[in-house]
Amino acid sequence: MLFNPNRRWSGLLASSNYEDGTITRSNLAQRVIGVDVSKDKLDISDSAGVICKSIPNTAAAVAKSIVKGIKAGESVFIVCEATGGYERILV
């Protein structure tokens, strides 16, 4: 399964199997949170459907919306693109 940012998918992340070049599933994370980064806001899409909204690109908003939305011990993979430094607060 290739990642399609416009489609919500849950459970497992796709990973590459280097022996035969095929895409396989692995248990890297139970949940995936994708973040589209811009200067003023972060658009969040969550495979669990818990955090799906736009928030200001500030440390306070990241702490309140993303960090508090993840349970202790939960396996979560957060993905964002490099956007000329606008991602620094998130990462």
Backbone as CSV, one residue per row, in Angstrom:
resi,resn,N_x,N_y,N_z,CA_x,CA_y,CA_z,C_x,C_y,C_z
1,MET,0.847,-1.164,0.000,0.000,0.000,0.000,0.896,1.230,0.000
2,LEU,0.753,2.066,-0.957,1.487,3.327,-0.999,0.705,4.370,-0.223
3,PHE,1.419,5.297,0.370,0.772,6.337,1.164,0.086,7.343,0.260
4,ASN,-1.168,7.577,0.513,-1.942,8.587,-0.186,-2.389,9.596,0.865
5,PRO,-1.825,10.815,0.875,-2.145,11.775,1.938,-3.600,12.217,1.939
6,ASN,-4.331,11.951,0.859,-5.730,12.350,0.792,-6.674,11.261,1.285
7,ARG,-6.134,10.118,1.678,-6.942,9.006,2.144,-6.536,8.634,3.563
8,ARG,-7.498,8.540,4.456,-7.196,8.146,5.824,-7.032,6.639,5.872
9,TRP,-5.994,6.168,6.514,-5.779,4.731,6.670,-5.297,4.476,8.070
10,SER,-5.728,3.387,8.636,-5.417,3.128,10.035,-4.640,1.840,10.186
11,GLY,-4.137,1.639,11.380,-3.501,0.380,11.725,-2.021,0.394,11.501
12,LEU,-1.590,0.039,10.318,-0.184,-0.225,10.078,0.410,0.721,9.055
13,LEU,1.684,0.948,9.186,2.403,1.762,8.218,2.951,0.886,7.107
14,ALA,3.021,1.411,5.911,3.665,0.699,4.814,5.166,0.849,4.958
15,SER,5.882,-0.187,4.668,7.336,-0.111,4.698,7.879,-0.922,3.533
16,SER,9.099,-0.677,3.179,9.678,-1.329,2.023,10.391,-2.616,2.423
17,ASN,10.175,-3.660,1.665,10.886,-4.923,1.856,12.018,-4.916,0.846
18,TYR,13.255,-4.738,1.304,14.374,-4.537,0.397,14.805,-5.800,-0.329
19,GLU,14.405,-6.974,0.159,14.820,-8.212,-0.496,14.172,-8.379,-1.860
20,ASP,12.883,-8.091,-1.961,12.228,-8.268,-3.259,11.618,-6.987,-3.813
21,GLY,11.801,-5.866,-3.117,11.341,-4.578,-3.623,9.859,-4.325,-3.484
22,THR,9.115,-5.188,-2.798,7.678,-5.001,-2.655,7.363,-4.168,-1.420
23,ILE,6.188,-3.616,-1.410,5.719,-2.871,-0.250,4.996,-3.852,0.662
24,THR,5.375,-3.875,1.914,4.760,-4.773,2.886,4.254,-3.965,4.061
25,ARG,3.496,-4.616,4.943,3.018,-3.961,6.152,3.862,-4.421,7.324
26,SER,4.083,-3.519,8.238,4.806,-3.864,9.452,4.171,-3.151,10.628
27,ASN,4.465,-3.584,11.811,3.879,-3.000,13.016,4.740,-1.867,13.559
28,LEU,5.046,-0.886,12.754,5.849,0.243,13.210,5.052,1.174,14.111
29,ALA,3.770,1.319,13.858,2.943,2.206,14.671,1.486,1.789,14.568
30,GLN,0.743,2.056,15.625,-0.683,1.765,15.641,-1.474,2.919,15.037
31,ARG,-0.855,4.073,15.003,-1.552,5.289,14.603,-0.601,6.203,13.841
32,VAL,-1.122,6.869,12.827,-0.335,7.806,12.029,-1.011,9.169,12.078
33,ILE,-0.209,10.199,12.357,-0.700,11.577,12.339,0.090,12.317,11.270
34,GLY,-0.611,12.800,10.259,0.012,13.571,9.198,-0.231,15.048,9.429
35,VAL,0.818,15.848,9.251,0.707,17.286,9.507,1.182,18.049,8.279
36,ASP,0.305,18.864,7.726,0.657,19.772,6.640,1.051,21.090,7.291
37,VAL,2.276,21.503,7.045,2.854,22.654,7.742,2.823,23.898,6.862
38,SER,2.399,25.007,7.441,2.522,26.311,6.786,2.966,27.323,7.837
39,LYS,3.218,28.534,7.414,3.740,29.565,8.321,2.817,29.795,9.516
40,ASP,1.528,29.894,9.250,0.585,30.290,10.295,-0.194,29.148,10.933
41,LYS,-0.308,27.996,10.236,-1.144,26.928,10.789,-0.610,25.547,10.438
42,LEU,-1.113,24.563,11.176,-0.829,23.153,10.928,-2.159,22.471,10.660
43,ASP,-2.269,21.782,9.530,-3.459,20.998,9.217,-3.154,19.556,9.591
44,ILE,-3.957,18.985,10.482,-3.667,17.675,11.054,-4.701,16.661,10.595
45,SER,-4.209,15.493,10.163,-5.061,14.357,9.825,-4.554,13.167,10.613
46,ASP,-5.448,12.512,11.307,-5.102,11.447,12.244,-5.798,10.163,11.808
47,SER,-5.052,9.067,11.661,-5.649,7.800,11.236,-6.669,7.284,12.240
48,ALA,-6.558,7.681,13.498,-7.517,7.271,14.520,-8.719,8.216,14.574
49,GLY,-8.654,9.320,13.846,-9.756,10.279,13.835,-9.865,11.126,15.090
50,VAL,-8.865,11.092,15.945,-8.895,11.838,17.196,-8.564,13.310,16.971
51,ILE,-7.549,13.584,16.157,-7.104,14.962,15.917,-7.182,15.235,14.416
52,CYS,-8.245,15.820,13.958,-8.390,16.173,12.546,-8.889,17.607,12.472
53,LYS,-7.935,18.529,12.447,-8.307,19.943,12.450,-7.112,20.798,12.076
54,SER,-7.343,22.084,11.965,-6.274,23.057,11.763,-6.022,23.751,13.088
55,ILE,-4.726,23.955,13.387,-4.356,24.651,14.614,-3.305,25.705,14.269
56,PRO,-3.147,26.717,15.118,-2.076,27.694,14.879,-0.713,27.006,14.970
57,ASN,0.252,27.494,14.224,1.604,26.939,14.255,2.363,27.578,15.420
58,THR,1.948,27.204,16.634,2.573,27.703,17.857,2.869,26.531,18.785
59,ALA,3.834,26.709,19.677,4.182,25.652,20.631,2.993,25.319,21.529
60,ALA,2.260,26.314,21.945,1.106,26.083,22.823,0.040,25.240,22.129
61,ALA,-0.237,25.530,20.870,-1.252,24.773,20.136,-0.799,23.335,19.883
62,VAL,0.493,23.151,19.582,1.019,21.796,19.372,0.896,20.994,20.664
63,ALA,1.264,21.584,21.769,1.168,20.890,23.062,-0.278,20.546,23.398
64,LYS,-1.177,21.489,23.194,-2.580,21.290,23.553,-3.278,20.294,22.637
65,SER,-3.039,20.362,21.341,-3.793,19.552,20.390,-3.128,18.228,20.028
66,ILE,-1.820,18.234,19.848,-1.152,17.014,19.399,-0.620,16.209,20.579
67,VAL,0.205,16.817,21.394,0.831,16.088,22.507,-0.224,15.529,23.457
68,LYS,-1.208,16.339,23.834,-2.247,15.862,24.748,-3.197,14.867,24.091
69,GLY,-3.197,14.795,22.762,-4.052,13.850,22.043,-3.442,12.465,21.881
70,ILE,-2.237,12.275,22.416,-1.548,10.989,22.332,-1.478,10.377,23.728
71,LYS,-1.965,9.154,23.856,-1.958,8.466,25.144,-0.561,7.944,25.463
72,ALA,-0.225,7.904,26.732,1.064,7.365,27.174,1.186,5.913,26.714
73,GLY,2.313,5.571,26.137,2.568,4.216,25.673,1.990,3.888,24.304
74,GLU,1.242,4.808,23.719,0.643,4.582,22.400,1.722,4.693,21.322
75,SER,1.687,3.806,20.358,2.643,3.806,19.261,2.126,4.714,18.149
76,VAL,2.755,5.888,17.993,2.296,6.897,17.038,3.449,7.329,16.153
77,PHE,3.177,7.446,14.864,4.140,7.926,13.887,3.611,9.255,13.382
78,ILE,4.361,10.350,13.599,3.945,11.679,13.146,4.782,12.055,11.940
79,VAL,4.102,12.457,10.876,4.764,12.758,9.613,4.498,14.203,9.227
80,CYS,5.563,14.912,8.822,5.403,16.253,8.277,6.510,16.478,7.249
81,GLU,6.323,17.471,6.429,7.340,17.801,5.440,8.178,18.973,5.938
82,ALA,9.395,19.049,5.440,10.233,20.208,5.737,9.689,21.392,4.942
83,THR,9.440,22.496,5.608,8.808,23.644,4.965,9.577,24.916,5.287
84,GLY,10.823,24.943,4.946,11.628,26.148,5.131,11.740,26.622,6.563
85,GLY,11.661,25.709,7.506,11.800,26.066,8.910,10.492,26.209,9.660
86,TYR,9.364,26.276,8.960,8.078,26.420,9.628,7.717,25.174,10.443
87,GLU,8.387,24.054,10.185,8.125,22.808,10.900,8.867,22.722,12.230
88,ARG,9.749,23.650,12.518,10.611,23.575,13.709,9.835,23.484,15.021
89,ILE,8.748,24.186,15.144,7.946,24.123,16.365,7.407,22.712,16.565
90,LEU,6.965,22.094,15.494,6.389,20.747,15.574,7.439,19.700,15.902
91,VAL,8.578,19.751,15.230,9.582,18.712,15.431,10.466,19.021,16.611
